[in-house]
């Protein structure tokens, strides 16, 4: 048995997670969330956020450029407590209809916020790419 630690990440993933840009991204997300779990806060609870979670996993990208864009985009990250982070990964792996729909809606809302700006009214329902 070698003393080498096994990891589920490919070398380029580890390189990105050890990059200064990832530390900067985590800092922005942490400051934006006020150091609180964003899901708990949304549900009316107060719990410290400790894990920066990628909404769209950067590992799913097909190119290195796309991987970096997803990895270092603070808008693709949420600050979560440990239980919420575990739930996020459980739901991410879920093929249940509700989980798939929730992920699709979350991605759409992020897309809409980028186009319209956060908190702006949704005047044009025809812009919904979900169909």
N, CA and C atoms as a LAMMPS dump frame, in Angstrom:
ITEM: TIMESTEP
0
ITEM: NUMBER OF ATOMS
393
ITEM: BOX BOUNDS ff ff ff
-5.0000000000000000e+02 5.0000000000000000e+02
-5.0000000000000000e+02 5.0000000000000000e+02
-5.0000000000000000e+02 5.0000000000000000e+02
ITEM: ATOMS id mol type element x y z
1 1 1 N 0.84 -1.174 0
2 1 2 C 0 0 0
3 1 3 C 0.889 1.242 0
4 2 1 N 0.677 2.101 -0.958
5 2 2 C 1.473 3.324 -1.009
6 2 3 C 0.902 4.341 -0.033
7 3 1 N 1.711 5.286 0.353
8 3 2 C 1.29 6.324 1.283
9 3 3 C 0.558 7.462 0.588
10 4 1 N 0.287 7.301 -0.693
11 4 2 C -0.342 8.353 -1.471
12 4 3 C -1.84 8.434 -1.162
13 5 1 N -2.335 9.646 -0.91
14 5 2 C -3.746 9.843 -0.617
15 5 3 C -4.539 9.826 -1.919
16 6 1 N -5.621 9.05 -1.945
17 6 2 C -6.467 9.012 -3.133
18 6 3 C -7.443 10.171 -3.089
19 7 1 N -7.725 10.739 -4.244
20 7 2 C -8.673 11.837 -4.352
21 7 3 C -9.596 11.577 -5.533
22 8 1 N -10.807 12.089 -5.447
23 8 2 C -11.755 11.896 -6.535
24 8 3 C -11.597 12.959 -7.611
25 9 1 N -10.766 13.956 -7.335
26 9 2 C -10.56 15.033 -8.299
27 9 3 C -9.417 14.716 -9.247
28 10 1 N -9.581 15.173 -10.477
29 10 2 C -8.483 15.083 -11.438
30 10 3 C -7.469 16.173 -11.099
31 11 1 N -6.235 16.039 -11.596
32 11 2 C -5.199 17.034 -11.25
33 11 3 C -5.59 18.481 -11.563
34 12 1 N -6.292 18.729 -12.69
35 12 2 C -6.662 20.116 -13.011
36 12 3 C -7.681 20.663 -12.005
37 13 1 N -8.511 19.791 -11.43
38 13 2 C -9.448 20.241 -10.401
39 13 3 C -8.686 20.679 -9.16
40 14 1 N -7.737 19.865 -8.753
41 14 2 C -6.948 20.199 -7.572
42 14 3 C -6.141 21.471 -7.793
43 15 1 N -5.617 21.648 -8.995
44 15 2 C -4.875 22.867 -9.307
45 15 3 C -5.777 24.083 -9.133
46 16 1 N -7.027 24.007 -9.597
47 16 2 C -7.952 25.132 -9.481
48 16 3 C -8.324 25.403 -8.022
49 17 1 N -8.53 24.342 -7.249
50 17 2 C -8.909 24.529 -5.847
51 17 3 C -7.756 25.027 -4.988
52 18 1 N -6.537 24.879 -5.47
53 18 2 C -5.37 25.382 -4.745
54 18 3 C -4.893 26.731 -5.27
55 19 1 N -5.587 27.266 -6.246
56 19 2 C -5.226 28.534 -6.872
57 19 3 C -5.684 29.711 -6.001
58 20 1 N -4.947 30.788 -6.042
59 20 2 C -5.29 32.008 -5.296
60 20 3 C -6.674 32.536 -5.694
61 21 1 N -7.054 32.352 -6.959
62 21 2 C -8.361 32.839 -7.416
63 21 3 C -9.506 32.15 -6.665
64 22 1 N -9.332 30.875 -6.304
65 22 2 C -10.366 30.184 -5.542
66 22 3 C -10.468 30.765 -4.132
67 23 1 N -9.331 31.076 -3.532
68 23 2 C -9.366 31.721 -2.216
69 23 3 C -10.074 33.07 -2.287
70 24 1 N -9.802 33.835 -3.343
71 24 2 C -10.458 35.13 -3.532
72 24 3 C -11.957 34.958 -3.752
73 25 1 N -12.346 33.951 -4.529
74 25 2 C -13.758 33.683 -4.781
75 25 3 C -14.467 33.32 -3.48
76 26 1 N -13.851 32.44 -2.689
77 26 2 C -14.452 32.048 -1.412
78 26 3 C -14.618 33.254 -0.492
79 27 1 N -13.641 34.153 -0.499
80 27 2 C -13.716 35.351 0.329
81 27 3 C -14.904 36.224 -0.084
82 28 1 N -15.099 36.401 -1.384
83 28 2 C -16.224 37.202 -1.887
84 28 3 C -17.557 36.568 -1.471
85 29 1 N -17.669 35.263 -1.624
86 29 2 C -18.904 34.549 -1.266
87 29 3 C -19.15 34.659 0.238
88 30 1 N -18.12 34.486 1.035
89 30 2 C -18.233 34.555 2.488
90 30 3 C -18.693 35.953 2.919
91 31 1 N -18.105 36.992 2.318
92 31 2 C -18.492 38.362 2.659
93 31 3 C -19.918 38.661 2.201
94 32 1 N -20.274 38.201 1.012
95 32 2 C -21.627 38.425 0.495
96 32 3 C -22.666 37.806 1.428
97 33 1 N -22.372 36.609 1.94
98 33 2 C -23.31 35.881 2.799
99 33 3 C -23.264 36.346 4.246
100 34 1 N -22.324 37.208 4.589
101 34 2 C -22.19 37.646 5.972
102 34 3 C -21.787 36.514 6.899
103 35 1 N -21.066 35.548 6.36
104 35 2 C -20.562 34.386 7.099
105 35 3 C -21.673 33.448 7.568
106 36 1 N -22.889 33.602 7.004
107 36 2 C -24.018 32.751 7.379
108 36 3 C -24.392 31.817 6.228
109 37 1 N -24.91 30.656 6.597
110 37 2 C -25.382 29.71 5.592
111 37 3 C -26.524 30.363 4.811
112 38 1 N -26.369 30.421 3.5
113 38 2 C -27.364 31.107 2.675
114 38 3 C -28.685 30.347 2.604
115 39 1 N -28.65 29.04 2.668
116 39 2 C -29.902 28.264 2.639
117 39 3 C -30.634 28.39 3.966
118 40 1 N -29.905 28.303 5.075
119 40 2 C -30.544 28.462 6.385
120 40 3 C -31.154 29.86 6.511
121 41 1 N -30.399 30.86 6.08
122 41 2 C -30.874 32.244 6.147
123 41 3 C -32.163 32.396 5.333
124 42 1 N -32.199 31.786 4.158
125 42 2 C -33.383 31.82 3.292
126 42 3 C -34.589 31.194 3.994
127 43 1 N -34.329 30.166 4.811
128 43 2 C -35.403 29.452 5.498
129 43 3 C -35.691 30.007 6.896
130 44 1 N -35.054 31.131 7.249
131 44 2 C -35.34 31.787 8.517
132 44 3 C -34.501 31.328 9.694
133 45 1 N -33.411 30.624 9.439
134 45 2 C -32.525 30.156 10.512
135 45 3 C -31.197 30.901 10.432
136 46 1 N -30.487 30.899 11.544
137 46 2 C -29.155 31.497 11.563
138 46 3 C -28.163 30.394 11.912
139 47 1 N -27.278 30.118 10.972
140 47 2 C -26.24 29.104 11.191
141 47 3 C -25.002 29.555 10.417
142 48 1 N -23.859 29.35 11.006
143 48 2 C -22.606 29.759 10.359
144 48 3 C -22.393 28.978 9.069
145 49 1 N -21.99 29.696 8.034
146 49 2 C -21.623 29.064 6.778
147 49 3 C -20.151 28.708 6.809
148 50 1 N -19.826 27.482 6.415
149 50 2 C -18.432 27.053 6.471
150 50 3 C -17.92 26.503 5.142
151 51 1 N -18.833 26.073 4.256
152 51 2 C -18.417 25.47 2.988
153 51 3 C -18.916 26.295 1.819
154 52 1 N -18.019 26.583 0.901
155 52 2 C -18.385 27.289 -0.324
156 52 3 C -18.723 26.225 -1.371
157 53 1 N -19.986 26.197 -1.784
158 53 2 C -20.489 25.148 -2.676
159 53 3 C -20.745 25.703 -4.069
160 54 1 N -20.282 24.98 -5.091
161 54 2 C -20.554 25.348 -6.483
162 54 3 C -21.955 24.874 -6.858
163 55 1 N -22.795 25.79 -7.31
164 55 2 C -24.162 25.447 -7.711
165 55 3 C -24.116 24.544 -8.934
166 56 1 N -23.371 24.967 -9.935
167 56 2 C -23.111 24.104 -11.094
168 56 3 C -21.692 23.583 -10.899
169 57 1 N -21.527 22.29 -10.68
170 57 2 C -20.191 21.757 -10.409
171 57 3 C -19.206 22.075 -11.539
172 58 1 N -18.077 22.644 -11.169
173 58 2 C -17.098 22.991 -12.202
174 58 3 C -16.509 21.745 -12.838
175 59 1 N -16.576 20.623 -12.135
176 59 2 C -16.057 19.366 -12.687
177 59 3 C -16.857 18.896 -13.893
178 60 1 N -18.084 19.42 -14.046
179 60 2 C -18.943 18.989 -15.149
180 60 3 C -18.599 19.668 -16.471
181 61 1 N -17.748 20.693 -16.434
182 61 2 C -17.387 21.421 -17.653
183 61 3 C -16.547 20.553 -18.577
184 62 1 N -16.668 20.818 -19.852
185 62 2 C -15.956 20.02 -20.85
186 62 3 C -14.576 20.579 -21.208
187 63 1 N -14.378 21.876 -20.98
188 63 2 C -13.086 22.488 -21.299
189 63 3 C -12.49 23.103 -20.031
190 64 1 N -11.194 23.305 -20.053
191 64 2 C -10.517 23.927 -18.917
192 64 3 C -10.994 25.355 -18.723
193 65 1 N -11.218 26.086 -19.818
194 65 2 C -11.688 27.47 -19.717
195 65 3 C -13.058 27.527 -19.051
196 66 1 N -13.946 26.628 -19.43
197 66 2 C -15.278 26.589 -18.828
198 66 3 C -15.194 26.166 -17.362
199 67 1 N -14.295 25.223 -17.064
200 67 2 C -14.094 24.787 -15.681
201 67 3 C -13.656 25.964 -14.817
202 68 1 N -12.714 26.75 -15.314
203 68 2 C -12.225 27.906 -14.56
204 68 3 C -13.324 28.939 -14.378
205 69 1 N -14.129 29.161 -15.421
206 69 2 C -15.215 30.134 -15.317
207 69 3 C -16.195 29.719 -14.22
208 70 1 N -16.574 28.451 -14.2
209 70 2 C -17.506 27.96 -13.179
210 70 3 C -16.869 27.954 -11.789
211 71 1 N -15.607 27.605 -11.713
212 71 2 C -14.92 27.501 -10.429
213 71 3 C -14.777 28.855 -9.75
214 72 1 N -14.394 29.871 -10.493
215 72 2 C -14.051 31.165 -9.908
216 72 3 C -15.17 32.202 -9.976
217 73 1 N -16.374 31.805 -10.381
218 73 2 C -17.505 32.728 -10.465
219 73 3 C -18.25 32.746 -9.126
220 74 1 N -18.197 33.852 -8.374
221 74 2 C -18.896 33.901 -7.088
222 74 3 C -20.407 33.708 -7.224
223 75 1 N -20.956 34.032 -8.397
224 75 2 C -22.384 33.844 -8.622
225 75 3 C -22.743 32.367 -8.807
226 76 1 N -21.746 31.531 -8.976
227 76 2 C -21.964 30.09 -9.087
228 76 3 C -21.717 29.403 -7.741
229 77 1 N -21.59 30.185 -6.688
230 77 2 C -21.272 29.623 -5.373
231 77 3 C -22.245 30.122 -4.319
232 78 1 N -22.476 29.277 -3.324
233 78 2 C -23.241 29.655 -2.143
234 78 3 C -22.468 29.203 -0.914
235 79 1 N -22.6 29.961 0.16
236 79 2 C -21.968 29.58 1.422
237 79 3 C -22.971 28.741 2.205
238 80 1 N -22.568 27.545 2.616
239 80 2 C -23.467 26.625 3.291
240 80 3 C -22.86 26.103 4.588
241 81 1 N -23.738 25.744 5.52
242 81 2 C -23.305 25.02 6.714
243 81 3 C -23.075 23.561 6.295
244 82 1 N -22.504 22.773 7.168
245 82 2 C -22.193 21.388 6.811
246 82 3 C -23.45 20.582 6.464
247 83 1 N -24.532 20.642 7.267
248 83 2 C -25.726 19.866 6.892
249 83 3 C -26.318 20.281 5.536
250 84 1 N -26.364 21.582 5.272
251 84 2 C -26.896 22.039 3.974
252 84 3 C -25.975 21.628 2.825
253 85 1 N -24.653 21.644 3.063
254 85 2 C -23.716 21.228 2.023
255 85 3 C -23.896 19.737 1.721
256 86 1 N -24.089 18.943 2.758
257 86 2 C -24.339 17.519 2.545
258 86 3 C -25.648 17.319 1.779
259 87 1 N -26.682 18.086 2.151
260 87 2 C -27.968 18.001 1.448
261 87 3 C -27.813 18.411 -0.02
262 88 1 N -27.011 19.458 -0.27
263 88 2 C -26.802 19.922 -1.645
264 88 3 C -26.205 18.813 -2.502
265 89 1 N -25.22 18.107 -1.963
266 89 2 C -24.599 17.034 -2.739
267 89 3 C -25.527 15.838 -2.892
268 90 1 N -26.341 15.59 -1.886
269 90 2 C -27.314 14.501 -1.986
270 90 3 C -28.333 14.828 -3.078
271 91 1 N -28.828 16.069 -3.091
272 91 2 C -29.794 16.485 -4.107
273 91 3 C -29.166 16.542 -5.49
274 92 1 N -27.911 16.959 -5.543
275 92 2 C -27.218 17.048 -6.821
276 92 3 C -27.108 15.68 -7.475
277 93 1 N -26.9 14.673 -6.657
278 93 2 C -26.797 13.32 -7.173
279 93 3 C -28.142 12.684 -7.429
280 94 1 N -29.192 13.356 -7.012
281 94 2 C -30.534 12.792 -7.143
282 94 3 C -31.062 12.949 -8.559
283 95 1 N -31.72 11.904 -9.029
284 95 2 C -32.364 11.94 -10.341
285 95 3 C -33.874 12.125 -10.187
286 96 1 N -34.317 12.358 -8.939
287 96 2 C -35.742 12.534 -8.709
288 96 3 C -36.23 13.764 -9.455
289 97 1 N -37.443 13.677 -9.933
290 97 2 C -38.04 14.743 -10.731
291 97 3 C -38.003 16.09 -10.007
292 98 1 N -38.295 16.082 -8.704
293 98 2 C -38.318 17.33 -7.937
294 98 3 C -36.93 17.963 -7.862
295 99 1 N -35.912 17.138 -7.66
296 99 2 C -34.547 17.66 -7.551
297 99 3 C -34.076 18.226 -8.887
298 100 1 N -34.389 17.53 -9.961
299 100 2 C -34.01 18.003 -11.298
300 100 3 C -34.705 19.332 -11.584
301 101 1 N -35.996 19.421 -11.255
302 101 2 C -36.743 20.653 -11.491
303 101 3 C -36.189 21.801 -10.639
304 102 1 N -35.861 21.528 -9.384
305 102 2 C -35.315 22.566 -8.501
306 102 3 C -33.986 23.084 -9.029
307 103 1 N -33.117 22.17 -9.491
308 103 2 C -31.825 22.609 -10.048
309 103 3 C -32.034 23.448 -11.302
310 104 1 N -32.969 23.023 -12.145
311 104 2 C -33.251 23.775 -13.373
312 104 3 C -33.771 25.163 -13.024
313 105 1 N -34.678 25.256 -12.046
314 105 2 C -35.217 26.555 -11.643
315 105 3 C -34.141 27.444 -11.035
316 106 1 N -33.245 26.865 -10.242
317 106 2 C -32.161 27.643 -9.637
318 106 3 C -31.231 28.194 -10.711
319 107 1 N -30.894 27.361 -11.701
320 107 2 C -30.042 27.834 -12.801
321 107 3 C -30.738 28.937 -13.589
322 108 1 N -32.057 28.775 -13.817
323 108 2 C -32.797 29.801 -14.546
324 108 3 C -32.799 31.12 -13.78
325 109 1 N -33.035 31.073 -12.477
326 109 2 C -33.06 32.298 -11.677
327 109 3 C -31.711 33.004 -11.713
328 110 1 N -30.614 32.236 -11.653
329 110 2 C -29.278 32.836 -11.743
330 110 3 C -29.067 33.472 -13.106
331 111 1 N -29.519 32.783 -14.166
332 111 2 C -29.403 33.315 -15.529
333 111 3 C -30.21 34.605 -15.635
334 112 1 N -31.438 34.597 -15.117
335 112 2 C -32.323 35.756 -15.185
336 112 3 C -31.71 36.935 -14.433
337 113 1 N -31.123 36.676 -13.253
338 113 2 C -30.489 37.75 -12.491
339 113 3 C -29.316 38.362 -13.247
340 114 1 N -28.575 37.53 -13.964
341 114 2 C -27.448 38.056 -14.748
342 114 3 C -27.942 38.935 -15.886
343 115 1 N -29.07 38.552 -16.501
344 115 2 C -29.607 39.31 -17.637
345 115 3 C -30.326 40.572 -17.171
346 116 1 N -31.228 40.43 -16.185
347 116 2 C -32.061 41.543 -15.739
348 116 3 C -31.46 42.317 -14.582
349 117 1 N -30.608 41.677 -13.829
350 117 2 C -30.109 42.268 -12.59
351 117 3 C -30.93 41.712 -11.442
352 118 1 N -30.306 41.492 -10.296
353 118 2 C -31.017 40.891 -9.165
354 118 3 C -32.159 41.769 -8.671
355 119 1 N -33.277 41.134 -8.341
356 119 2 C -34.394 41.828 -7.736
357 119 3 C -35.262 42.629 -8.679
358 120 1 N -34.992 42.609 -9.975
359 120 2 C -35.807 43.365 -10.921
360 120 3 C -37.049 42.547 -11.263
361 121 1 N -38.174 43.222 -11.548
362 121 2 C -39.408 42.491 -11.847
363 121 3 C -39.287 41.688 -13.133
364 122 1 N -40.017 40.6 -13.162
365 122 2 C -40.005 39.705 -14.316
366 122 3 C -41.159 40.094 -15.236
367 123 1 N -40.951 41.119 -16.085
368 123 2 C -42.002 41.618 -16.96
369 123 3 C -42.251 40.726 -18.158
370 124 1 N -41.19 40.115 -18.685
371 124 2 C -41.315 39.36 -19.927
372 124 3 C -41.214 37.869 -19.65
373 125 1 N -42.362 37.205 -19.51
374 125 2 C -42.376 35.766 -19.242
375 125 3 C -41.887 34.976 -20.446
376 126 1 N -41.896 35.569 -21.637
377 126 2 C -41.458 34.835 -22.832
378 126 3 C -39.956 34.603 -22.856
379 127 1 N -39.206 35.262 -21.965
380 127 2 C -37.757 35.092 -21.921
381 127 3 C -37.339 33.824 -21.178
382 128 1 N -38.28 33.082 -20.661
383 128 2 C -37.996 31.876 -19.897
384 128 3 C -37.462 30.773 -20.811
385 129 1 N -36.155 30.417 -20.702
386 129 2 C -35.579 29.401 -21.59
387 129 3 C -36 27.981 -21.221
388 130 1 N -36.726 27.833 -20.096
389 130 2 C -37.163 26.502 -19.695
390 130 3 C -38.337 26.02 -20.521
391 131 1 N -38.978 26.967 -21.242
392 131 2 C -40.073 26.573 -22.123
393 131 3 C -41.381 26.427 -21.499
